[in-house]
Amino acid sequence: MADKKIVKTVGKLGVGQASHPSVDEKDMAQIREILFGEQTREANNRIARIESLLSAQDKALRELLDVHVERATTQLREELGNRDRRQTTALDALHAELNALLQKTDERLTLLDSDLQESRQQTDRSLDQFQKDSVDRSQLADLFESLAGQLRKTSEK
């Protein structure tokens, strides 16, 4: 069918016939239309369908990417929240443990201070007692010396 149109169009032009450029252009456009018009329309339709499919796939991929990004973001937030809670729990436990150790240390220091005070008091009492005993011994020594002197006097008489 396309071949019959070509023959008619070529027959109308005639061989060696001179025509105006606008008429030639018109005829050439008709010939192009006859030869390539259907293929061009089909190609344009295919390109339009491909562009439509590409646009739909682009949209679907973007939506899928958004869903995956949202999921990953949600998972990361949950993981970070869980990690934060675990760290907070661990820090609270460590804080409680350190407070218990501090309290035990304070109790030990208090006991040591008390023991030190008792030791000082006992040392002071022992020193006082020793000084009293020393004074008493010197007095006893003086007493013995005076007795010995009196005994000598009595034996000399």
Order of alpha helices (4+ residues) and beta strands (2+ residues): alpha-alpha
